[in-house]
Amino acid sequence: MTKLFPFILLLLLSSCSLFPLKSKADVVAEVNKKQLLASDIVSLIPTGLSREDSLSMLRQYINTWALAYLLESKAQKELSRDLKDVSRALEEYRRSLLVFQYEKSYVETRIDTSVTQEEIRKTYQDNKDLFSLSEPIAKVRFVKVSLSSPNLEVVRSLYRTQSTEETLQLEQMVHHSADKYDTYNDQWIGASLLSGDLPLSPEEVVRSMNREYIECADSLYAYFVSLFEKVPAGALGPLEYEEPSIRNVILGRRKIALLKNLEKEVLNEGWRTNQLKVYLDENE
């Protein structure tokens, strides 16, 4: 017998009404001579479960396993010969997968992934309709501080400052007393990403971003967000914000061009090597 985890083996052997072990102790279930072995499923049962939970999980797995073979048997009996013939579909899938892998390799070994700033600027200027914002974005200063912090009110009075001196004072203070201080590298940040740092839903953050700041709290922390620059949803995204998307557009177009070139090369090669023959009377 295959070596089994003792507890599961005990379950299998002691639950004859659920798992009848007739000819082989390792056989848990059988459908039309196809056998499911205990050794195939024992590793799927997490340790630490109760006997009842383990049996429930085993029963569910066995039902899933059996259903696949029972449905196959049902289909074999009741489908017409034409409907049972899946060889064409399998061949189409095999060919599509093979072509996909070849095209992927062809592109990866030939595509130029370098993109100049001039290309980025030109693509941005020529395709502004592609870069409309789906959500508001902003450049922000974010502070998260404990409600019990002795510096809470000082942080509240300083987090919206644009003074260099006061900003330095704030940064020195939060370095020691804040749980999080972030300017997101002075990059544009969307409402959905910002909501991940706040006890607010993305929809609530979107509504709050029409103000100059956001203040909120949960049971442990106060959250302060100063919005220094904002661009509303529907407006043209700033070039620096859209740059990753622009790069993808440029590389996507290069990929399409390479694939079209591949198609042309393959057709020409087919004609040249006489692999391709067309029997078409264009005079009819």
C-alpha positions in Angstrom: 0.0 0.0 0.0 1.1 3.5 -0.7 2.4 5.2 2.4 -0.3 7.6 3.7 -0.6 10.3 6.3 -1.9 8.3 9.3 -5.0 10.4 10.1 -6.3 10.5 6.6 -5.6 6.8 6.2 -7.6 6.2 9.3 -10.4 8.3 7.8 -10.3 6.3 4.6 -10.2 3.0 6.2 -12.8 3.7 8.9 -15.4 5.3 6.8 -16.5 2.4 4.7 -19.9 3.9 3.9 -18.2 6.8 2.3 -15.0 5.2 0.9 -15.6 1.5 0.2 -12.2 -0.1 -0.2 -12.8 -3.4 -1.8 -10.0 -4.9 -4.0 -7.2 -2.4 -3.1 -6.9 -0.5 0.2 -5.5 2.5 -1.8 -8.5 2.8 -4.1 -11.0 5.4 -2.9 -13.4 5.6 -5.8 -13.9 4.1 -9.3 -15.7 5.2 -12.4 -15.8 2.8 -15.4 -12.5 1.2 -14.4 -10.8 4.6 -13.8 -9.6 4.6 -10.2 -9.0 7.4 -7.8 -6.3 6.5 -5.3 -6.0 7.7 -1.7 -2.4 8.6 -2.5 -3.7 11.0 -5.2 -5.7 13.1 -2.7 -4.2 12.7 0.7 -1.8 15.6 0.1 -4.8 17.9 -0.8 -6.3 17.7 2.7 -4.9 20.4 5.1 -3.6 19.3 8.4 -5.4 20.3 11.6 -8.9 19.7 10.3 -11.5 17.8 12.3 -12.5 14.3 11.2 -15.8 15.7 9.9 -14.2 18.5 8.0 -11.7 16.2 6.4 -14.4 13.7 5.3 -16.4 16.6 3.9 -13.5 17.8 1.9 -12.7 14.3 0.7 -16.3 13.7 -0.4 -16.3 17.0 -2.3 -13.1 16.2 -4.1 -14.3 12.7 -5.0 -17.6 14.0 -6.3 -15.7 16.5 -8.5 -13.4 13.8 -9.8 -16.2 11.4 -10.5 -18.4 14.0 -12.2 -15.9 14.7 -14.9 -15.7 11.0 -15.9 -19.4 10.4 -15.5 -20.2 13.4 -17.8 -17.6 12.2 -20.3 -19.3 8.7 -20.3 -22.7 10.4 -20.7 -21.5 12.4 -23.6 -20.0 9.4 -25.3 -23.3 7.5 -25.1 -25.7 10.3 -26.0 -23.9 12.6 -28.5 -24.1 11.9 -32.2 -21.0 10.8 -34.0 -20.5 14.2 -35.5 -20.7 16.0 -32.2 -18.4 13.5 -30.5 -15.7 14.2 -33.1 -13.6 16.9 -31.5 -10.5 16.2 -33.5 -11.0 19.3 -35.6 -11.4 21.5 -32.6 -8.4 20.0 -31.0 -6.3 20.5 -34.1 -7.5 24.1 -34.4 -6.5 24.7 -30.8 -3.1 23.0 -31.2 -2.4 25.1 -34.3 -3.5 28.4 -32.7 -1.4 27.7 -29.6 1.7 26.8 -31.8 1.3 30.0 -33.9 0.8 32.1 -30.7 4.0 30.8 -29.3 5.9 31.4 -32.5 4.6 34.9 -32.9 5.4 35.7 -29.3 9.0 34.4 -29.8 9.3 36.3 -33.1 8.2 39.6 -31.5 10.3 39.2 -28.3 13.5 38.6 -30.3 13.0 41.5 -32.7 11.1 44.3 -31.0 13.0 47.5 -30.1 11.9 48.3 -26.6 13.8 51.7 -26.4 11.4 54.7 -26.5 12.7 58.2 -26.8 11.2 61.2 -25.1 10.5 62.7 -28.5 8.4 59.6 -29.5 6.5 59.9 -26.2 5.8 63.6 -26.7 4.7 63.1 -30.4 2.4 60.2 -29.5 0.9 62.2 -26.7 0.2 65.2 -28.9 -1.2 63.1 -31.8 -3.4 60.9 -29.6 -4.8 63.0 -26.8 -8.2 61.2 -27.0 -6.4 58.1 -25.7 -5.3 59.8 -22.5 -8.5 61.0 -20.9 -8.5 60.4 -17.2 -10.9 57.8 -15.9 -10.5 59.1 -12.3 -9.2 62.3 -10.7 -5.5 62.5 -9.9 -3.4 64.7 -7.7 0.0 65.4 -6.2 -0.4 65.0 -2.5 1.2 65.0 0.9 -0.1 62.2 3.1 0.2 61.8 6.9 -1.1 59.1 9.1 -0.7 59.7 12.9 -2.0 58.0 16.0 -5.0 59.7 17.6 -3.0 59.4 20.9 0.0 61.2 19.5 1.0 64.4 21.4 1.8 66.0 18.1 -1.6 65.3 16.5 -2.7 69.0 16.6 0.6 70.3 15.4 0.5 67.9 12.4 -3.1 69.0 11.7 -1.9 72.7 11.6 1.1 72.0 9.4 0.2 69.3 6.9 -1.3 71.7 4.3 1.6 74.1 4.4 3.5 75.1 1.3 6.2 77.0 3.2 9.6 75.4 2.8 10.4 76.1 6.5 7.2 74.7 7.8 7.4 71.7 5.5 10.9 70.9 6.9 9.4 71.3 10.5 6.6 68.9 9.6 8.9 66.4 8.1 11.2 66.4 11.1 8.2 66.0 13.4 6.5 63.2 11.5 9.8 61.3 11.2 9.5 60.5 14.9 5.7 60.6 15.6 3.8 59.7 12.4 3.0 56.1 11.4 3.3 57.1 7.7 4.4 60.2 5.8 4.4 60.1 2.0 4.5 62.4 -0.9 4.5 59.4 -3.4 7.8 60.7 -4.9 6.0 63.9 -5.9 4.2 61.8 -8.6 0.6 62.0 -9.7 -1.6 59.6 -7.8 -5.1 58.4 -8.7 -8.1 58.3 -6.3 -8.2 54.5 -6.3 -4.6 54.2 -5.2 -4.9 56.9 -2.6 -8.0 55.2 -1.1 -5.8 52.2 -0.3 -4.1 54.4 2.4 -7.3 55.8 3.8 -10.3 54.4 5.6 -12.4 55.6 2.7 -13.8 53.9 -0.4 -12.5 55.0 -3.8 -15.9 56.7 -4.4 -15.5 58.7 -1.2 -12.0 59.7 -2.2 -13.2 60.9 -5.6 -15.8 63.1 -4.0 -13.3 64.4 -1.5 -10.7 65.3 -4.2 -12.7 68.4 -5.3 -11.4 70.0 -2.1 -7.9 71.2 -1.2 -7.4 68.6 1.5 -8.9 65.4 3.1 -9.2 64.7 6.8 -10.6 61.5 8.2 -10.1 59.1 11.0 -10.8 55.6 12.2 -10.7 54.2 15.7 -6.9 54.4 16.0 -5.5 56.9 13.5 -6.1 60.3 11.9 -5.4 60.8 8.2 -4.4 64.0 6.6 -4.0 64.6 2.9 -3.1 67.9 1.3 -3.9 68.1 -2.5 -1.4 70.5 -4.1 -2.3 69.9 -7.7 -5.4 68.2 -9.2 -6.7 67.1 -12.5 -10.3 66.0 -12.7 -11.7 62.8 -14.3 -12.3 63.2 -18.0 -9.5 65.8 -18.5 -6.4 65.1 -20.4 -3.8 63.3 -18.2 -0.5 65.1 -17.7 2.3 63.8 -19.9 4.4 62.6 -17.0 1.4 60.6 -15.6 0.5 59.1 -19.0 4.1 58.2 -19.9 3.8 54.5 -19.0 0.6 54.2 -21.0 2.2 56.0 -23.9 5.2 53.6 -23.9 2.7 50.7 -24.0 0.9 52.3 -27.0 4.2 52.7 -28.9 5.4 49.2 -28.1 2.0 47.8 -29.0 2.1 49.5 -32.4 5.6 48.1 -33.0 4.3 44.7 -32.1 1.5 45.0 -34.7 3.9 46.2 -37.3 6.2 43.2 -36.7 3.4 40.7 -36.9 2.2 42.3 -40.2 5.7 42.0 -41.5 5.9 38.4 -40.4 2.6 37.6 -42.3 4.0 39.2 -45.4 7.3 37.3 -45.1 5.6 34.0 -44.6 3.2 34.4 -47.5 6.1 35.5 -49.8 8.1 32.5 -48.7 5.2 30.2 -49.3 4.9 31.4 -52.9 8.7 31.4 -53.4 9.2 27.9 -52.2 6.0 26.5 -53.8 4.6 25.6 -50.4 1.6 27.7 -51.3 -0.5 26.7 -54.3 -3.8 28.4 -55.2 -6.1 26.8 -57.7 -8.4 29.7 -58.7 -9.6 30.6 -62.1 -10.0 34.3 -62.0 -11.4 34.4 -65.5 -14.6 32.6 -64.6 
